[in-house]
């Protein structure tokens, strides 16, 4: 497997487009029906399949329709903390807790009541 960082942006886009086209064909979906179902223009679908991904929104709609939206899961899932990281986080939050100020009391306040 190639290092993705060695590929140009254009090459990555082209490979994504080719892969999406292959998925669409495997699912026996026409470009026209994909465009209609996603609300993306037919010309945009054709451009995406050529690797000319102009709109992230259009790409997400196509991925959702093809059942491949899960490619974004690593980007949207919250990172899980290990037990030690969680403990450190809780300890750090408790260490900086501000205490409520206590007003000064005078001897008169303690001794007599005005009632």
Order of alpha helices (4+ residues) and beta strands (2+ residues): alpha-alpha-alpha-alpha-alpha-alpha-alpha
